[in-house]
Amino acid sequence: MRPSYILQEALRSINRNRGSFILAATVQAICLVLLSVFIILTYNLSRLSEAARRRIELYAFVGEQADPTLLVDRIGALDGVAQARYVPKEQALSELRADLGPDSSLVDALDENPLPPSVRITVRSGFASLSELTALEQKIMLIPGVTEVWSGKEMVERIERITRTVMFLDIGILVIVFLAVLFIAFQTVESSIASRHHEIQIMELVGATGATVRLPFVIEGTAQGLLGGAAAFLLALLFCRLTAVVIPAAALPTGLVLLANLGLGAISGIAGSLIALNRIHRIPQALVTDDSED
């Protein structure tokens, strides 16, 4: 059978049930846009986490009698350290005064400088995880002259915990959305099969192949999933534009969201169609039996 005939049959089935087809695609779009929102949130959270890791600095507070050159050399030689520089207590106070800005008068009210000298350590990008920071902090503490180390690992731990939680939510929502879209496609295609059971019987009686009978319904389910995915992508774009008003730095992974919506919509549409088509023989036979009894 010609591909054009199969496509015409699919379009005829969609046009016959266009109300339910559009309604089902709309519900699919609502399900998929929920997944898109979580993808956008996860993507932006990952960017925030990566930016925070790039800006991580360790502060090794040292005694005033320690040799700055020796400390910088020993710390700089540690694995994972990109740069180490000595900051005298006077410079630390000046930087604190600059950071406070209009409130710098609070520092001027102090009788003496309370800040100790320190070595500021820039970490390489591959050593910004929680475990690497903890190990580096322990190594620095073993160096003579170092009294305390602050790494900001609590912030990294909090970001990693939030990222893991969101990732688990993404997986859960992905499964739920896929099952929901799959069920919607299944219901739509099954309804189309039921409404055309006499035509299907006639086609089978005249020797139509299984592909000729089944492909129009598979195309219908796929088209429904793609339409829902495209609508979900447009809604995700709108969501991102509205979010940008509140969060100017929010980014939209356009390719990822488009691929997720269209891909998941098409796959669930095909799968739902195939599940419904497994009943293609049982449905007509049951209906024929009912008709003969009447």
C-alpha positions in Angstrom: 0.0 0.0 0.0 1.3 3.5 -0.9 2.6 5.7 1.9 0.3 8.5 0.7 -2.7 6.3 1.4 -1.6 5.5 4.9 -1.0 9.2 5.6 -4.5 10.1 4.2 -6.0 7.5 6.4 -4.2 8.9 9.5 -5.4 12.4 8.6 -9.0 11.2 8.0 -9.0 9.5 11.4 -7.6 12.7 13.1 -10.2 14.9 11.3 -13.0 12.5 12.3 -12.0 12.7 16.0 -10.4 16.2 16.0 -12.2 17.3 19.1 -10.8 14.5 21.2 -7.5 14.7 19.4 -7.0 18.4 20.3 -8.2 17.9 23.8 -5.8 15.0 24.3 -2.9 17.0 22.9 -3.8 19.9 25.2 -3.7 17.6 28.2 -0.4 16.1 27.0 1.0 19.7 26.7 0.0 20.5 30.3 1.8 17.4 31.5 4.9 18.0 29.4 5.1 21.7 30.4 5.4 20.6 34.0 8.4 18.5 33.1 9.8 21.5 31.1 9.6 23.7 34.1 11.6 21.3 36.2 14.2 20.9 33.4 14.6 24.7 33.4 14.9 24.9 37.2 17.4 22.1 37.2 19.5 23.6 34.4 19.6 27.0 36.2 20.4 25.4 39.5 23.3 23.5 37.9 24.6 26.7 36.4 24.4 28.4 39.8 26.2 25.5 41.4 29.0 25.6 38.8 29.4 29.3 39.2 29.6 29.0 43.0 32.3 26.3 42.6 34.3 28.5 40.3 34.3 31.3 42.9 35.2 29.2 45.9 38.2 30.4 47.9 39.7 28.9 51.0 40.9 31.2 53.8 43.8 29.8 55.9 44.2 32.0 58.9 47.8 32.0 60.2 49.7 33.3 63.2 51.5 36.6 63.0 54.9 34.9 63.6 54.5 32.6 60.6 56.7 33.0 57.6 54.4 34.2 54.7 56.7 33.1 51.9 57.1 29.6 53.3 53.3 29.2 53.9 52.4 30.4 50.4 54.9 28.0 48.9 53.8 25.0 50.9 50.1 25.6 50.3 50.6 26.4 46.7 52.3 23.0 46.2 49.2 21.1 47.4 47.2 19.1 44.8 44.1 21.1 43.8 45.4 24.5 44.6 45.4 26.9 41.7 46.8 30.0 43.5 47.8 31.0 47.0 48.5 34.6 48.1 49.3 36.1 51.5 47.0 38.8 52.9 48.4 40.8 55.8 46.0 41.9 58.5 46.2 45.5 57.4 45.1 44.6 53.8 42.3 42.4 55.2 41.0 45.3 57.2 41.1 47.6 54.2 39.2 45.1 52.1 36.6 44.7 54.9 36.2 48.4 55.0 35.7 48.6 51.2 33.2 45.7 51.3 31.1 47.4 54.0 30.9 50.7 52.0 28.7 53.2 53.9 28.9 51.1 57.0 32.7 51.2 57.1 32.5 53.6 60.1 31.8 50.4 62.2 35.3 49.3 61.5 36.8 52.7 62.3 35.2 52.5 65.7 37.4 49.5 66.7 40.4 50.1 68.9 42.5 47.6 67.1 42.5 45.4 64.0 40.7 42.1 65.0 41.5 40.4 61.7 44.4 37.9 61.5 46.7 37.5 58.5 45.6 34.8 56.1 46.5 33.0 52.9 43.7 33.1 50.3 43.6 29.9 48.2 42.0 29.6 44.8 40.9 26.0 44.1 41.1 24.4 40.7 37.8 23.7 38.9 38.1 19.9 39.3 38.6 20.1 43.1 35.5 22.1 44.1 33.4 19.2 45.2 32.5 18.7 48.9 34.9 15.7 49.4 37.8 17.5 47.7 37.3 20.6 49.7 37.2 18.6 52.9 40.4 16.8 52.0 42.2 20.0 51.0 41.1 21.7 54.2 42.6 18.8 56.3 45.9 19.0 54.4 46.2 22.8 55.0 45.5 22.4 58.7 48.5 20.1 59.0 50.8 22.9 57.8 52.7 24.6 60.8 51.6 28.2 61.3 48.0 27.6 60.1 45.5 28.2 63.0 42.2 27.8 61.2 40.8 27.1 57.7 37.5 28.3 56.3 36.5 26.7 53.0 32.8 27.5 52.6 32.1 23.8 52.1 28.8 24.2 54.0 27.5 26.3 51.1 28.8 23.7 48.6 27.1 20.9 50.6 23.8 22.8 50.7 23.9 23.4 46.9 24.8 19.7 46.2 21.9 18.6 48.4 19.4 20.8 46.7 20.7 19.7 43.3 20.4 16.0 44.2 16.8 16.6 45.5 15.8 18.4 42.3 17.3 15.6 40.2 15.3 13.0 42.0 12.2 15.1 41.5 13.0 15.3 37.8 13.2 11.6 37.5 9.9 11.1 39.4 8.2 13.7 37.3 9.6 12.2 34.1 8.1 8.8 35.0 4.8 10.3 35.9 4.5 12.5 32.9 5.5 9.7 30.5 2.9 7.4 32.0 0.3 10.1 31.8 1.0 11.0 28.2 1.2 7.3 27.3 -2.2 6.7 28.8 -3.7 9.7 27.0 -2.3 8.5 23.6 -3.6 5.0 24.4 -7.1 6.2 25.1 -7.2 8.4 22.0 -6.0 5.7 19.6 -8.2 3.1 21.2 -11.2 5.3 20.7 -10.3 5.7 17.1 -10.0 2.0 16.7 -13.4 1.4 18.3 -15.0 4.0 16.0 -13.6 2.3 12.9 -14.0 -1.3 13.8 -16.2 -2.1 10.8 -13.7 -0.5 8.4 -10.8 -2.5 10.1 -12.7 -5.7 9.6 -13.4 -5.0 6.0 -9.8 -4.1 5.4 -8.6 -7.4 7.0 -11.2 -9.4 5.0 -10.0 -8.0 1.7 -6.4 -8.9 2.6 -4.9 -5.7 3.9 -1.6 -6.1 5.6 -1.0 -5.5 9.3 1.1 -2.5 8.5 -1.6 -0.9 6.4 -4.1 -1.3 9.2 -1.8 -0.3 12.0 0.3 2.5 10.6 -2.4 5.2 10.4 -3.1 4.8 14.1 0.6 4.9 15.0 0.8 8.1 12.9 -2.2 9.5 14.7 -0.6 8.8 18.2 2.7 10.2 17.1 1.1 13.4 15.7 -0.8 13.9 18.9 2.4 13.5 21.0 4.3 15.9 18.7 1.5 18.5 18.9 1.4 18.3 22.6 5.2 18.5 22.8 5.3 21.6 20.6 2.6 23.3 22.6 4.5 22.4 25.8 7.7 24.0 24.4 5.8 27.2 23.6 4.4 27.3 27.1 7.9 26.7 28.5 9.2 29.7 26.5 6.4 31.8 27.9 7.2 30.6 31.4 10.9 31.5 30.9 10.0 35.0 29.6 7.8 35.6 32.7 10.4 34.2 35.0 13.0 36.5 33.5 11.1 39.5 34.9 11.7 38.2 38.5 15.0 36.3 37.9 17.0 38.2 35.2 19.8 35.6 35.1 17.4 32.7 34.3 18.5 30.8 31.3 16.5 28.5 28.9 18.2 25.4 27.5 16.2 25.7 24.3 17.6 22.5 22.6 17.2 20.4 25.7 13.6 21.5 26.4 12.6 21.1 22.8 14.1 17.7 22.5 12.5 16.5 25.8 9.1 17.7 24.8 9.0 16.5 21.2 10.9 13.3 22.0 8.9 12.3 25.0 5.6 13.3 23.2 6.5 11.2 20.1 7.8 8.2 22.0 4.8 8.1 24.3 2.4 8.6 21.4 4.0 5.6 19.5 4.0 3.4 22.6 0.4 4.3 23.5 -0.6 3.5 19.9 1.1 0.2 19.9 -0.5 -0.8 23.2 -3.9 0.1 21.9 -3.3 -1.7 18.6 -2.7 -4.9 20.6 -6.4 -4.9 21.1 -7.2 -4.3 17.4 -8.5 -7.9 17.0 -10.3 -8.3 20.3 -12.3 -5.1 19.9 -13.9 -5.8 16.5 -14.7 -9.4 17.5 -16.4 -8.4 20.7 -18.4 -5.7 18.8 -19.4 -8.2 16.1 -20.6 -10.6 18.7 -22.7 -7.9 20.4 -24.2 -6.9 17.0 -25.1 -10.5 16.1 -26.8 -11.0 19.5 -28.9 -7.9 18.9 
